[in-house]
């Protein structure tokens, strides 16, 4: 440190100080304003970028909220459509069952009528056939009975006996 103090020159110190002050004055006059302007512009650019980012963030949040709302509406609409489809399916099945039941009842009624009609026709045919057979049998019996004179007299007497009893 002693060597530094021994080499000290007051003239050199004054000249260095004047040059430093002149350099500072030149810097203030010519460079300070552009530097400050550049700093202010950069600060404004950063602030506008931050504002834009915040605005984009809000818009993104709004879009997400809108998307959520649209998804919820789509889900509700889908559920509504599925519910309508289920109700329509149930209604169609119920209508088809009712129509099938009606058709079945009609077919059963027609079959019962046909059975009744066939039964009556069969009974009438059977009665007719039985009557014919009865007449044939009676005719054969009567011929057999009336072919002999003794049997004819016996038949007349038995009929008279029955007639008097009644």
trRosetta pair geometry for C-beta under 8 A, 3 or more apart (Angstrom, degrees):
i j d omega theta_ij theta_ji phi_ij phi_ji
1 4 5.5 -50 -156 32 44 113
1 5 6.5 37 150 -13 71 104
2 5 5.9 -59 -150 40 34 106
2 6 6.2 34 153 -21 67 109
3 6 5.5 -53 -143 37 34 113
3 7 6.3 22 160 -12 66 110
4 7 6.1 -63 -146 41 28 101
4 8 7.0 53 149 -51 60 91
5 8 5.6 -24 -155 -11 39 120
8 13 7.1 16 -170 -45 88 124
9 12 3.9 67 81 11 112 110
9 13 6.6 179 89 -14 58 84
10 13 5.3 -53 -148 36 36 117
10 14 6.3 37 154 -21 68 102
11 14 5.8 -53 -150 34 32 109
11 15 6.3 27 153 -16 66 107
12 15 5.7 -54 -144 39 32 109
12 16 6.1 32 155 -20 66 108
13 16 5.8 -55 -144 38 27 110
13 17 6.2 28 155 -19 63 108
14 17 5.7 -55 -147 37 29 111
14 18 6.3 29 153 -20 65 106
15 18 5.7 -53 -146 36 31 110
15 19 6.2 30 154 -18 64 107
16 19 5.7 -54 -145 39 30 111
16 20 6.2 32 153 -21 64 106
17 20 5.6 -54 -147 36 30 112
17 21 6.2 27 155 -16 65 106
18 21 5.8 -55 -146 40 30 108
18 22 6.1 31 153 -20 65 107
19 22 5.6 -52 -143 37 30 112
19 23 6.2 33 154 -21 63 106
20 23 5.7 -53 -147 37 29 111
20 24 6.3 30 152 -18 64 105
21 24 5.6 -51 -146 37 33 112
21 25 6.2 35 152 -21 65 104
22 25 5.5 -51 -146 36 31 112
22 26 6.3 31 153 -18 65 104
23 26 5.7 -51 -145 37 31 110
23 27 6.2 34 152 -21 64 107
24 27 5.5 -54 -147 37 31 114
24 28 6.2 31 153 -20 66 104
25 28 5.7 -52 -146 36 30 109
25 29 6.1 26 155 -17 65 109
26 29 5.7 -56 -141 40 30 108
26 30 5.8 -14 173 18 68 113
26 31 7.6 46 129 3 69 102
27 30 6.9 -72 -127 55 18 80
27 31 4.7 -46 -155 48 61 118
27 32 6.0 87 139 -46 70 89
28 31 7.7 -16 -42 54 11 75
28 32 4.6 10 -139 -17 42 143
29 32 7.4 79 13 19 16 107
30 33 8.0 -92 176 30 15 96
30 34 7.8 -11 154 6 54 115
31 34 6.1 -67 -153 46 41 104
31 35 5.7 39 155 -23 76 112
32 35 5.8 -62 -148 38 26 110
32 36 6.1 21 158 -15 66 109
33 36 5.8 -56 -142 41 29 108
33 37 6.0 32 157 -21 65 108
34 37 5.5 -52 -141 39 31 114
34 38 6.1 35 156 -22 65 106
35 38 5.7 -54 -148 37 28 112
35 39 6.3 29 151 -19 63 106
36 39 5.5 -53 -146 37 32 112
36 40 6.2 32 154 -19 66 104
37 40 5.7 -53 -146 37 30 109
37 41 6.2 31 153 -19 64 107
38 41 5.7 -53 -145 37 30 112
38 42 6.2 30 154 -19 64 106
39 42 5.7 -54 -146 37 30 110
39 43 6.2 32 153 -20 65 106
40 43 5.6 -52 -145 37 31 112
40 44 6.2 31 154 -17 65 106
41 44 5.7 -54 -146 39 29 110
41 45 6.2 33 152 -22 64 106
42 45 5.5 -52 -147 36 31 114
42 46 6.3 32 154 -18 65 104
43 46 5.8 -52 -147 37 30 110
43 47 6.2 29 153 -18 64 107
44 47 5.6 -54 -143 39 31 111
44 48 6.1 30 156 -18 66 105
45 48 5.8 -54 -143 38 28 107
45 49 6.2 29 153 -19 63 106
46 49 5.6 -55 -149 37 30 112
46 50 6.3 31 151 -19 65 105
47 50 5.6 -52 -148 37 32 112
47 51 6.3 34 151 -19 65 104
48 51 5.4 -49 -144 38 34 114
48 52 6.1 37 153 -20 65 104
49 52 5.6 -51 -144 37 30 112
49 53 6.3 33 152 -21 63 105
50 53 5.6 -52 -147 36 30 112
50 54 6.3 31 152 -19 64 105
51 54 5.6 -54 -148 37 31 111
51 55 6.2 32 152 -19 65 106
52 55 5.5 -52 -144 38 32 113
52 56 6.1 34 153 -20 65 105
53 56 5.6 -51 -144 37 31 112
53 57 6.2 36 151 -24 63 104
54 57 5.4 -50 -148 33 31 116
54 58 6.5 32 151 -18 64 102
55 58 5.7 -52 -150 36 32 110
55 59 6.3 32 151 -17 65 106
56 59 5.5 -53 -145 39 32 112
56 60 6.1 37 152 -23 65 105
57 60 5.6 -51 -146 35 29 113
57 61 6.4 31 151 -19 62 103
58 61 5.6 -52 -150 35 32 112
58 62 6.3 33 150 -19 65 104
59 62 5.5 -52 -148 37 33 113
59 63 6.2 35 151 -20 66 104
60 63 5.6 -51 -145 37 31 112
60 64 6.3 33 153 -19 64 104
61 64 5.7 -52 -148 36 31 111
61 65 6.3 32 151 -19 64 105
62 65 5.6 -54 -148 37 32 112
62 66 6.2 33 151 -19 66 105
63 66 5.5 -51 -145 38 32 112
63 67 6.1 35 152 -21 65 104
64 67 5.5 -50 -145 36 32 113
64 68 6.3 35 153 -20 64 104
65 68 5.7 -52 -148 36 31 113
65 69 6.3 32 151 -19 64 106
66 69 5.5 -54 -147 37 32 112
66 70 6.1 31 154 -17 66 106
67 70 5.7 -54 -144 39 30 110
67 71 6.2 33 154 -20 65 105
68 71 5.6 -52 -146 36 29 112
68 72 6.3 31 153 -20 63 105
69 72 5.7 -54 -149 36 30 111
69 73 6.3 29 152 -17 65 105
70 73 5.6 -52 -145 38 32 110
70 74 6.1 34 153 -21 65 105
71 74 5.6 -53 -146 37 30 112
71 75 6.3 33 153 -21 64 104
72 75 5.7 -51 -148 34 31 112
72 76 6.4 30 153 -18 64 105
73 76 5.6 -54 -147 38 32 111
73 77 6.2 32 154 -18 66 107
74 77 5.7 -54 -145 39 30 111
74 78 6.2 34 153 -21 64 105
75 78 5.6 -53 -147 36 30 112
75 79 6.3 30 154 -18 65 105
76 79 5.7 -53 -147 37 30 111
76 80 6.2 33 152 -21 64 106
77 80 5.5 -52 -147 36 32 114
77 81 6.2 32 153 -19 65 105
78 81 5.7 -55 -147 37 30 110
78 82 6.2 29 154 -17 65 106
79 82 5.7 -54 -145 39 30 111
79 83 6.2 33 153 -22 64 106
80 83 5.7 -54 -147 35 29 112
80 84 6.4 30 153 -17 64 105
81 84 5.7 -52 -147 37 32 111
81 85 6.2 33 152 -21 65 106
82 85 5.5 -53 -146 36 32 113
82 86 6.3 34 153 -20 65 103
83 86 5.7 -51 -148 35 31 111
83 87 6.3 30 153 -17 64 106
84 87 5.7 -55 -147 39 31 110
84 88 6.1 32 154 -20 66 107
85 88 5.7 -53 -145 38 30 111
85 89 6.2 34 153 -21 64 105
86 89 5.6 -53 -148 35 30 112
86 90 6.3 30 154 -18 65 106
87 90 5.7 -54 -147 37 31 111
87 91 6.2 31 153 -19 65 107
88 91 5.6 -54 -145 38 30 112
88 92 6.2 31 155 -20 65 106
89 92 5.8 -55 -146 37 28 109
89 93 6.3 27 155 -18 64 107
90 93 5.8 -55 -147 38 29 110
90 94 6.2 28 154 -18 65 108
91 94 5.7 -55 -145 39 29 110
91 95 6.1 30 155 -19 65 107
92 95 5.7 -53 -145 38 30 111
92 96 6.2 30 155 -19 64 107
93 96 5.7 -55 -145 38 29 111
93 97 6.2 30 154 -20 64 106
94 97 5.7 -53 -146 37 30 112
94 98 6.3 30 154 -19 64 106
95 98 5.7 -54 -146 37 30 110
95 99 6.2 27 155 -16 65 107
96 99 5.8 -55 -144 40 30 109
96 100 6.1 31 155 -20 65 108
97 100 5.7 -54 -144 38 29 111
97 101 6.2 31 154 -21 64 106
98 101 5.6 -54 -147 36 29 112
98 102 6.3 31 152 -20 64 105
99 102 5.6 -52 -147 36 32 113
99 103 6.2 32 153 -17 65 106
100 103 5.7 -54 -146 39 31 111
100 104 6.1 33 153 -21 65 106
101 104 5.6 -52 -145 37 29 112
101 105 6.3 31 154 -19 64 105
102 105 5.8 -54 -148 36 29 110
102 106 6.4 30 152 -19 63 105
103 106 5.6 -53 -149 36 32 112
103 107 6.3 31 153 -18 66 106
104 107 5.6 -55 -146 38 31 110
104 108 6.2 33 153 -20 66 105
105 108 5.6 -52 -145 37 31 112
105 109 6.2 32 155 -19 65 105
106 109 5.7 -55 -148 37 30 110
106 110 6.3 28 153 -18 65 106
107 110 5.7 -53 -145 38 31 111
107 111 6.2 32 154 -20 65 106
108 111 5.7 -55 -146 38 30 111
108 112 6.2 30 154 -20 65 106
109 112 5.7 -53 -147 36 30 111
109 113 6.3 31 153 -18 64 105
110 113 5.7 -54 -148 38 31 111
110 114 6.2 32 152 -19 65 106
111 114 5.6 -53 -146 38 32 111
111 115 6.2 34 153 -21 66 105
112 115 5.6 -50 -145 36 31 112
112 116 6.2 33 154 -19 64 105
113 116 5.6 -53 -146 37 30 112
113 117 6.1 31 154 -19 65 107
114 117 5.7 -54 -145 38 30 112
114 118 6.1 28 155 -17 65 108
115 118 5.8 -56 -144 40 28 109
115 119 6.0 32 153 -24 64 108
116 119 5.6 -54 -146 35 28 114
116 120 6.4 28 155 -18 64 104
117 120 5.9 -53 -149 35 29 109
117 121 6.3 27 152 -17 64 107
118 121 5.6 -54 -146 39 32 111
118 122 6.1 32 154 -20 66 106
119 122 5.7 -53 -145 38 28 110
119 123 6.2 29 154 -19 64 106
120 123 5.7 -53 -145 37 30 111
120 124 6.2 30 154 -19 65 105
121 124 5.7 -54 -147 37 30 110
121 125 6.2 30 153 -18 64 107
122 125 5.6 -55 -146 39 31 111
122 126 6.0 32 153 -21 66 107
123 126 5.6 -53 -143 38 30 112
123 127 6.2 32 155 -20 65 104
124 127 5.7 -51 -146 35 30 111
124 128 6.3 31 153 -20 63 106
125 128 5.6 -55 -149 37 30 112
125 129 6.2 29 153 -18 65 107
126 129 5.6 -55 -145 38 30 110
126 130 6.0 30 155 -18 66 107
127 130 5.7 -54 -142 39 29 110
127 131 6.1 31 155 -22 64 106
128 131 5.7 -53 -147 35 28 112
128 132 6.4 29 153 -19 62 105
129 132 5.7 -53 -150 35 31 112
129 133 6.3 28 152 -16 65 106
130 133 5.7 -54 -146 40 31 110
130 134 6.1 35 153 -23 66 106
131 134 5.6 -52 -145 35 30 113
131 135 6.3 31 155 -20 64 104
132 135 5.8 -55 -150 34 30 110
132 136 6.4 29 152 -18 64 106
133 136 5.6 -55 -148 37 33 112
133 137 6.2 31 154 -18 67 106
134 137 5.8 -54 -145 38 30 108
134 138 6.0 29 155 -18 65 109
135 138 5.7 -54 -143 39 29 110
135 139 6.1 34 154 -24 63 107
136 139 5.6 -54 -147 34 28 113
136 140 6.4 26 154 -17 63 105
137 140 5.8 -56 -150 37 31 109
137 141 6.2 28 153 -17 66 108
138 141 5.7 -54 -144 39 31 110
138 142 5.9 29 157 -18 66 109
139 142 5.9 -56 -143 39 26 108
139 143 6.2 28 156 -20 63 108
140 143 5.8 -53 -145 36 29 112
140 144 6.2 28 155 -19 63 108
141 144 5.7 -57 -149 38 29 110
141 145 6.0 25 154 -17 66 111
142 145 5.6 -56 -141 42 30 110
142 146 5.7 13 163 -7 67 115
143 146 6.1 -62 -133 47 23 98
143 147 6.1 41 158 -45 61 103
144 147 5.9 -43 -148 9 25 118
145 148 7.6 -83 -177 40 29 87
145 151 5.2 -145 -165 145 58 124
145 152 7.1 119 143 -81 76 56
145 155 5.6 81 167 -65 123 144
146 151 7.2 -126 -79 97 20 107
146 152 5.4 63 -132 -90 59 100
146 155 7.6 -57 -78 26 69 157
147 151 7.4 20 58 53 62 134
148 151 4.1 74 76 10 104 111
148 152 6.9 -169 92 -15 53 82
149 152 5.6 -50 -150 29 35 114
149 153 6.7 31 154 -16 65 104
150 153 5.9 -55 -152 36 33 108
150 154 6.3 33 151 -19 65 109
151 154 5.5 -53 -145 39 34 115
151 155 6.2 39 154 -24 66 104
152 155 5.8 -55 -150 34 29 112
152 156 6.5 27 153 -18 64 106
153 156 5.8 -52 -147 35 33 110
153 157 6.4 31 155 -18 65 107
154 157 5.9 -57 -149 37 30 110
154 158 6.4 26 155 -17 65 107
155 158 5.9 -57 -146 37 29 107
155 159 6.4 29 154 -19 64 107
156 159 5.8 -56 -149 36 30 111
156 160 6.3 29 154 -19 64 107
157 160 5.7 -54 -146 37 31 111
157 161 6.3 33 153 -22 64 105
158 161 5.6 -51 -147 34 33 113
158 162 6.5 33 153 -17 64 104
159 162 5.7 -55 -149 38 33 109
159 163 6.1 34 152 -23 66 108
160 163 5.5 -52 -143 35 33 114
160 164 6.4 29 158 -17 64 105
161 164 6.1 -55 -148 35 29 106
161 165 6.5 29 153 -21 61 108
162 165 5.7 -57 -149 35 33 112
162 166 6.5 27 158 -18 66 106
163 166 6.2 -55 -148 34 29 106
